[in-house]
Amino acid sequence: MPVSTLEVLSCHRARIADVPDVEPRELAGLAEALDVLPGPRRRQGRRYRLGVLLSICTLAVLGGASSLIAIARFTAGLRPEARSRLGLEADVPRACTLGRLLARTDGDALDRAVGAWLADQLEPARGLRALAVDGKSLRGSRTATRAAIHLLAAVVHGERAVIAQQQADVKSNEITAFQPLLAPLELAGTVVTSDALLTQTDHARFLVEDKNAHCIAVVKGNHPTLQAELKNLPWRDIPLLDKTRTTGHGRDEIRRPKAATVHGLAFPHAVQAPQIVRRRRDIRTGKVTLERVYAVTSLRAEQATAPRPAATVRGHRQVEALHHVRDTTYREDACRVRTGNAPRTLATIRNLAIALTHLADWNNHAETTDHYRSHPEHALDLITPTS
C-alpha cells in the first residue's frame, strides 16, 4: 500500500527502523532524477551511473560528511545491502573520482534537476506560496586568482527547500541574476520576497507582468526617494492590526505591523506599504533597540491583510537560517574544495540535505547528522524508494 512522503519521513524522526514500503510513483528516486543530467565523463571505463554517484554524495552529506575524503569514507562504511540499493556493485569510488565528477558536473543542470525533484516532494501550498530570493558566497572556494563563488537561490518559505539556484560573478551581480533565476519557474500566484539589494523596478515589472506573481520588496537607503515617501505616510493614523512576540537567540522581540494603501509611489505595481516596528531587548544586557522596516508589495488589501505581508517579510529570514546551517552543521565555509564546479555542486547537495531533513521534521541539525551517520539506511530511504 503506497504511503506519502511525509509518512515515510516521520518514521525517521521517530527513529523507527521498519520503514514502510513506498511505490516509486509516490517517492521518485533521486538517482533516477539525476540520471537525466548531461554526463561529464567519457564512456570508456565508466562503472557507475551519474545519478548513483551524486546520490552517494547526498547520502554522505546527510550523515555529516563535509569533504570529499569524508564522503568516500562514509561510502566505504556502508553495509552491503545499502550499497546494493544504491547500485554500487563494483568497488567504492575514491575521493579523487568523486572530486573529478563534481568539478565537471553542469551546475545549472544539476540545480534544475534537484529543484524539480524537491518540488515533487513538497505538499501543495495552502493559500499563497511564498518564495525567498537571496544570495550566499562560498568563502572556501576563493583562490589566489578567483573570487569566492556566489550563488543566488530561491527558497520556499516554511520548507527550507531551494528549488532554483543561479551562480553570480560577485554579490553585486545578484541583480542581473535575479530574472534568469526565476524565469524557468511557474510563479503564478506566488509571492516573491527579497532583501533591499534586489528591490528593483525591473524586478517588480518582471514578476507582476511577465510571471503573474506578487512581490514584497524591502526598501532601504538604496532607494532614498521611495524610502522618504514611505516614512512620510501618516502612520500614526493607521491602526495597529497585529502584535507578535518571540524569545530566542538571547533576545526578546516584539513586532508591530501596519499596512497603508498607497497610490502613485515611485515603484511599479506597489499598492500596499507595510511597516514593521521591531522592538528588541537583549536578555543578557537589557539593551533595547527599535527598528522600523518599510516595504512595498503588489498584494492588494483584499488579498493580504497587514499581518500577512509582515509575516512573509519575516519568513524571508528563513533563507538566512538555511545559510547558517550550511556554514555551521555542514561546514561549508571551511570546505576547501575549489576545483571547477565542485564547490557549487556540493552547495546544491547541502541544500538538498537540509530540505530533506526539514521535511522529516528535524529541528536540531547536529542531531540529524548524528542520526543519519549511525543509520544510513534511514538517509537512504529519503532519496531511494524501497522495493
C-alpha positions in Angstrom: 0.0 0.0 0.0 1.6 3.3 -1.0 2.2 5.9 1.7 3.0 9.6 1.4 6.5 11.0 1.5 5.8 12.7 4.9 4.7 9.4 6.4 8.0 7.9 5.4 9.9 10.8 6.7 8.1 10.8 10.0 9.3 7.3 10.6 12.9 8.6 10.6 12.0 11.4 13.0 10.5 8.8 15.4 13.6 6.6 15.0 11.5 3.7 13.6 13.8 1.2 11.9 11.0 -0.6 10.0 10.1 2.0 7.3 7.1 1.1 5.2 7.5 0.2 1.5 6.8 3.1 -0.9 5.8 2.7 -4.5 8.2 4.6 -6.9 5.3 6.7 -8.2 4.9 8.0 -4.6 8.5 8.8 -3.9 10.7 9.0 -7.0 14.3 8.0 -6.5 16.9 10.8 -6.6 19.4 8.7 -8.7 16.8 8.3 -11.4 16.0 12.1 -11.4 19.7 12.9 -11.7 20.5 10.4 -14.4 19.0 12.8 -16.9 21.9 15.3 -16.4 24.4 15.6 -19.2 27.2 13.2 -18.4 30.6 14.9 -17.8 32.5 11.6 -18.2 33.7 9.5 -21.1 32.0 6.2 -21.6 35.3 4.3 -21.5 36.0 2.9 -18.0 32.7 4.2 -16.6 31.5 2.0 -13.7 28.6 3.9 -12.2 25.7 5.9 -13.3 25.9 9.7 -12.7 22.8 9.6 -10.6 24.2 6.9 -8.3 27.4 8.9 -7.7 25.5 12.1 -6.9 23.2 10.1 -4.6 26.2 8.8 -2.7 27.4 12.3 -2.1 23.9 13.3 -0.8 23.8 10.3 1.5 27.2 11.1 3.0 26.3 14.8 3.4 23.1 13.8 5.3 25.5 11.9 7.6 27.6 15.0 8.2 30.4 14.5 5.6 31.9 17.9 4.7 34.8 16.9 2.4 35.5 14.6 -0.5 37.5 12.3 1.8 34.7 12.1 4.3 32.2 11.3 1.6 34.4 8.4 0.3 35.0 7.2 3.9 31.2 7.3 4.6 30.5 5.3 1.4 33.2 2.7 2.2 31.5 2.1 5.6 28.1 1.3 4.1 26.6 -2.2 4.6 26.4 -4.4 1.5 22.6 -4.1 1.4 22.8 -0.3 1.4 25.4 -0.4 -1.4 23.2 -2.7 -3.4 20.2 -0.3 -3.1 22.5 2.5 -4.3 23.7 0.4 -7.3 27.2 0.1 -6.1 28.1 -3.4 -7.4 31.8 -2.7 -8.1 34.4 -1.0 -5.8 33.5 2.0 -3.8 34.5 5.2 -5.7 37.5 7.1 -4.3 37.7 10.7 -3.2 39.6 11.7 -6.4 37.0 10.1 -8.6 34.2 12.0 -6.8 36.2 15.2 -7.0 36.7 15.0 -10.8 33.0 14.2 -11.2 31.8 17.1 -9.1 34.2 19.5 -10.8 32.8 18.6 -14.2 29.1 18.5 -13.4 26.9 21.1 -15.0 25.8 23.3 -12.1 22.8 24.8 -13.8 21.5 21.4 -15.0 22.1 19.9 -11.5 20.2 22.7 -9.8 17.3 22.3 -12.2 17.0 18.6 -11.7 17.3 18.8 -7.9 14.8 21.7 -7.7 12.3 19.8 -9.8 12.7 16.7 -7.7 12.3 18.6 -4.5 9.2 20.4 -5.7 7.6 17.0 -6.3 8.3 16.1 -2.6 6.6 19.2 -1.2 3.0 19.3 -0.3 0.8 21.7 -2.2 0.8 25.2 -0.6 -2.3 26.3 1.2 -3.1 29.8 0.0 -0.4 32.0 -1.4 3.0 30.3 -1.7 6.0 32.5 -0.8 9.4 32.3 -2.3 12.5 34.0 -0.8 15.4 35.1 -3.1 18.8 35.7 -1.5 22.5 35.0 -2.2 25.4 33.4 -0.4 29.1 33.3 -1.1 31.1 30.1 -0.8 34.1 31.5 1.1 36.1 28.4 1.0 36.1 28.4 -2.8 38.2 31.6 -3.0 41.7 31.1 -4.6 44.5 33.5 -5.4 43.2 34.0 -8.9 39.4 33.6 -8.4 36.9 35.3 -6.1 34.6 33.2 -4.0 31.7 31.6 -5.9 28.5 33.5 -5.2 25.1 31.7 -5.5 21.6 33.2 -5.7 18.9 30.9 -4.6 15.1 30.7 -4.5 13.8 29.1 -1.2 10.3 28.1 -0.5 9.1 29.7 2.7 8.4 27.3 5.6 10.2 24.4 3.8 13.9 25.4 3.5 13.7 23.9 0.0 15.9 25.5 -2.7 14.0 25.0 -5.9 16.2 27.1 -8.1 19.8 28.4 -7.9 21.9 30.6 -10.2 25.6 31.5 -10.0 26.5 35.2 -10.0 30.0 36.5 -10.5 30.0 38.6 -7.3 27.4 39.7 -4.8 26.6 42.9 -6.7 25.6 40.8 -9.7 22.7 39.3 -7.8 20.7 42.0 -9.5 21.4 40.7 -13.0 21.0 37.0 -11.9 17.5 37.6 -10.4 15.4 37.3 -13.6 17.3 34.3 -15.1 16.9 32.5 -11.7 13.1 32.8 -11.7 12.4 32.7 -15.4 12.0 28.9 -15.7 9.7 28.7 -12.6 5.9 28.7 -12.6 5.2 31.6 -10.3 1.5 32.4 -10.9 0.1 33.5 -7.6 3.4 33.2 -5.8 4.7 35.9 -3.5 8.4 36.6 -4.0 10.4 38.2 -1.2 13.8 39.8 -1.5 16.2 42.0 0.5 16.9 45.6 -0.2 19.6 44.9 -2.8 17.1 43.2 -5.1 14.4 45.9 -4.7 14.5 47.0 -8.3 11.7 48.4 -10.5 12.6 46.0 -13.3 12.2 43.0 -11.0 8.8 44.2 -9.9 7.6 44.5 -13.5 9.1 41.1 -14.4 7.3 39.4 -11.5 3.9 41.0 -11.9 3.7 41.5 -15.7 5.7 38.5 -17.0 5.2 35.9 -14.3 1.8 36.8 -12.9 3.3 36.8 -9.4 3.4 39.2 -6.5 6.4 40.9 -4.8 7.2 42.1 -1.3 10.3 44.2 -1.5 12.1 45.8 1.5 13.0 49.4 1.0 16.2 50.9 2.4 18.7 53.5 1.6 19.4 52.3 -2.0 16.0 53.9 -2.9 16.2 57.2 -0.9 13.2 58.9 -2.6 10.9 55.8 -2.1 12.1 55.4 1.4 11.3 59.0 2.2 7.8 58.6 0.7 7.2 55.6 2.9 8.4 57.3 6.1 6.2 60.3 5.4 3.0 58.2 5.2 0.5 59.0 8.1 1.5 56.0 10.2 0.1 57.5 13.4 -3.4 57.5 11.9 -3.1 53.9 10.7 -4.4 51.3 13.2 -2.2 48.5 14.5 -3.6 45.3 13.2 -1.3 42.7 14.8 1.3 42.2 17.5 3.7 39.2 17.9 6.3 38.4 20.5 9.1 35.8 20.3 12.0 35.0 22.6 15.1 33.2 21.3 18.8 33.6 20.5 19.3 35.7 23.5 16.7 38.4 22.8 13.1 39.3 23.3 11.4 40.7 20.2 8.1 42.4 19.7 6.8 43.1 16.2 4.0 45.6 15.4 3.0 45.6 11.7 0.8 48.1 9.9 -0.1 48.5 6.2 -1.1 51.5 4.2 -2.9 51.5 0.9 -0.8 53.7 -1.5 -1.1 55.2 -4.9 1.4 56.7 -7.2 4.6 55.6 -5.4 7.8 55.6 -7.4 7.7 51.8 -7.6 5.7 49.9 -10.2 2.7 47.9 -9.1 3.0 49.0 -5.4 -0.5 49.1 -3.9 0.3 48.5 -0.2 3.2 49.6 2.0 3.8 47.5 5.1 5.6 49.0 8.1 7.0 46.7 10.7 8.3 48.1 14.0 10.7 45.7 15.8 11.5 46.3 19.5 14.4 44.1 20.5 15.7 43.6 24.1 19.0 41.8 24.7 18.1 39.4 27.5 21.7 39.5 28.9 22.4 43.2 28.8 18.9 44.6 28.9 19.7 46.9 25.9 16.7 47.9 23.8 16.8 48.7 20.1 14.0 49.9 17.9 13.9 49.3 14.2 11.3 50.4 11.5 11.3 48.3 8.4 9.4 49.5 5.3 8.4 47.5 2.3 6.2 47.7 -0.8 4.0 45.0 -2.2 1.7 44.3 -5.2 -0.7 42.5 -2.9 -4.0 44.3 -2.5 -5.7 44.7 0.9 -8.3 42.0 0.0 -5.5 39.6 -0.9 -3.5 40.0 2.2 -4.1 42.0 5.4 -1.3 43.6 7.3 -0.3 40.6 9.3 0.3 38.5 6.2 2.9 40.8 4.4 4.6 41.3 7.8 4.8 37.5 8.4 6.0 37.0 4.8 8.7 39.6 5.3 9.8 37.8 8.5 9.6 34.5 6.7 12.3 35.8 4.3 14.8 35.4 7.1 14.4 31.6 6.8 16.8 31.7 3.9 19.4 33.2 6.3 18.7 30.3 8.7 19.4 27.9 5.8 22.7 29.6 5.1 23.6 29.4 8.8 23.0 25.6 8.8 25.2 25.2 5.7 28.0 27.1 7.5 27.7 25.5 11.0 26.4 21.9 10.6 27.8 21.2 7.1 30.9 23.4 7.5 30.5 25.0 4.0 32.8 27.9 4.5 35.5 25.7 5.9 35.4 23.4 2.9 38.5 23.8 0.7 37.2 22.1 -2.4 37.9 24.6 -5.1 38.3 22.8 -8.5 35.9 23.6 -11.3 32.2 23.3 -10.4 32.8 21.2 -7.3 32.1 24.0 -4.8 28.7 24.8 -6.4 27.8 21.1 -6.8 28.5 20.4 -3.1 26.4 23.5 -2.2 23.5 22.1 -4.1 23.9 18.8 -2.3 23.9 20.6 1.1 20.7 22.5 0.1 19.1 19.1 -0.8 20.2 17.6 2.5 18.7 20.5 4.5 15.4 20.3 2.6 15.1 16.6 3.2 15.8 16.8 6.9 13.3 19.7 7.2 10.7 17.5 5.5 11.5 14.9 8.1 10.6 17.4 10.8 14.1 17.6 12.3 14.8 20.8 14.3 18.3 20.1 15.6 20.6 19.7 12.6 23.5 18.4 14.6 21.3 15.7 16.0 20.1 15.0 12.4 23.6 14.3 11.1 24.4 12.1 14.1 21.3 10.0 13.5 21.9 9.6 9.8 25.6 8.8 10.4 24.5 6.0 12.6 21.5 5.0 10.5 22.5 5.5 6.9 19.6 3.2 5.8 17.2 5.9 7.0 19.1 8.5 5.0 18.9 6.2 2.0 15.1 6.0 2.4 14.9 9.7 1.8 16.5 9.5 -1.6 15.7 6.0 -2.9 12.3 4.2 -2.9 12.2 0.8 -1.2 11.2 -2.1 -3.3 
